[in-house]
Amino acid sequence: MTTRDRPPYWSRLTVRGWVVLVLGLMIAWVIVASIVGARSLSRTAEVSNYLRDVIQPAEIEAQRLQGALLNQETGVRGYIIAADPSLLEPYEAGREEETRASDALRSLIGQQEAVPGVREQLLADLEAIDDAADEWRRVYTLPLVNAVVPGEPRPVDVAVVEAGGVAFDRLRELFEIQRVDLAEARDDAVAALDDARVTRDRLFVTMIVVFLLSGMCVAFLVHMLIVRPLSRLGEETRKVAGGNFDQRISVDGPSDIRALAIDVDGMRAHLAHELEVSKEHHDQAQAQAVELRRSNAELEQFAYVASHDLQEPLRKVASFCQLLEKRYGDKLDDRGHQYIEFAVDGAKRMQVLINDLLTFSRVGRVGDTHVSVELGRSLDSALANLSESIDESGARIERPESLPRITGDPTLMTMLWQNLVGNAIKFRKPDQPPIVRIECSQTGEGDDATWNVSVSDNGIGIADEFAEKVFVIFQRLHGRDAYGGTGIGLALCRKIVEYHGGEIWIDRTHTDGCRFCFTIPVLRETASETDEVPEGAPA
């Protein structure tokens, strides 16, 4: 890929990259704004402190300095006129006050200035006042004081006094200049303070505006980079979910969202391909279903033929064999009678086998009945069908007072009970009457709830290695001379239980006889007692 073909850097950023970039810019702006804001606040505080701690105290000290010099001039004037030494006390006190005020004023002015050029001007004013005061005392004040004799008032040289007044007037001019400069310094400081406050307010307003614009930019970026691509992806995905598998998923936004869109589009293409394959399989299944229905129809026709046409020759064979024995019985020896018995017995067993095969093949295929069935009533019907065997063997049936209601085919459930109880009676021990115990309990909850039913006996039992073999059709563990049957009964039981959604097995932990266990799902709320049909059809 050349540099020209390579996508721009911003399009390679992920959502996380964009978030980090935006947050980095906002953090940088916050740092810069904080620094500028701190400097603005510092400038405001600096100017405010300068106005409060320097200019205003300097004005007070300047007034003290002026008052100290005025007290000196007043005391000297009175001493020269009255020659009273007590009048020099204001002069001395004024000298001390002048020194303190001048030092304090110089210390204040010498601090860090907040307004450029103010310190030099005020120091120059203070130096001028100090020099003028020293000149006034040296030239006029001290000579006149030294010339006065305490207690002896003398005429005063008016010219000298007037010259001293002129020199002191120069001090007054310097006082005015100092006052004006201090006032200008105060005004400049106030103006600087106002400028600092305006700058601060503008900076804060700018920060607020920038933050608002940043928030709007972040919202816009989130909408453009995340919300809009995801909304488009969701809309196109919903179209695909609605069945429009030809709708291509557009690729837009940050790199990770584009990668997600590419994956979703790949999934769409895979689903479209699988759908085409599924349609082909569905068409094949439809064709197979048609073929299966045709095969079932042929099987039904075969069942009809087997139940009528095939059994008719068997009945004729049995009937004519019996007629043959009846008419020519006195001419047959024992072996001939035995052969006729074999033929009749074979024809009858063939009829039973055909009927059992028909019954086995029709489970779950003919009728397909699903109604509310009381297991207790199905058991009653089965026991009624087995009443002759029960009476002959002296069997004792132990059953619960009540059995649950399930959803299924009542005829098939009667056949299930009849085969299980019938096997328990048939495979009994020769030296004791059979005892058949029926138990039922519920396990699981909700959709997983099932009825666990067991049928136990005290008969000859089944070895562990034959626990699965007995459920295979035509599998027999004993010869026909010992126990009758076609080997279809337990295979029929398994087919009935599986047709009802359960399982059947032999409990290998039961040692005294045999115990068959099977499960049936608990009746769902959709089943209705009014759907029940008459039970009791024989197996």
Secondary structure, DSSP 4 states (H G I P E B T S, - for coil): --TTTSPPGGGG--HHHHHHHHHHHHHHHHHHHHHHHHHHHHHHHHHHHHIIIIIHHHHHHHHHHHHHHHHHHHHHHHHHHH--GGGGHHHHHHHHHHHHHHHHHHHHHTSPPSSTTHHHHHHHHHHHHHHHHHHHIIIIIHHHHHHPBTTB-----HHHHHHHHHHHHHHHHHHHHHHHHHHHHHHHHHHHHHHHHHHHHHHHHHHHHHHHHHHHHHHHHHIIIIIHHHHHHHHHHHHHHTT-TT-PPP--SSHHHHHHHHHHHHHHHHHHHHHHHHHHHHHHHHHHHHHHHHHHHHHHHHHHHHHHTTHHHHHHHHHHHHHHHHHHGGG--HHHHHHHHHHHHHHHHHHHHHHHHHHHHHTTTSS---EEEEHHHHHHHHHHHTHHHHHHHT-EEE--S---EEEE-HHHHHHHHHHHHHHHHHT--TTS--EEEEEEEEES-GGG-EEEEEEE--SS---GGGTTGGGSTT--SS-TTTS---S-HHHHHHHHHHHTT--EEE-TT--SS-EEEEEEEPPPTT--GGG--------
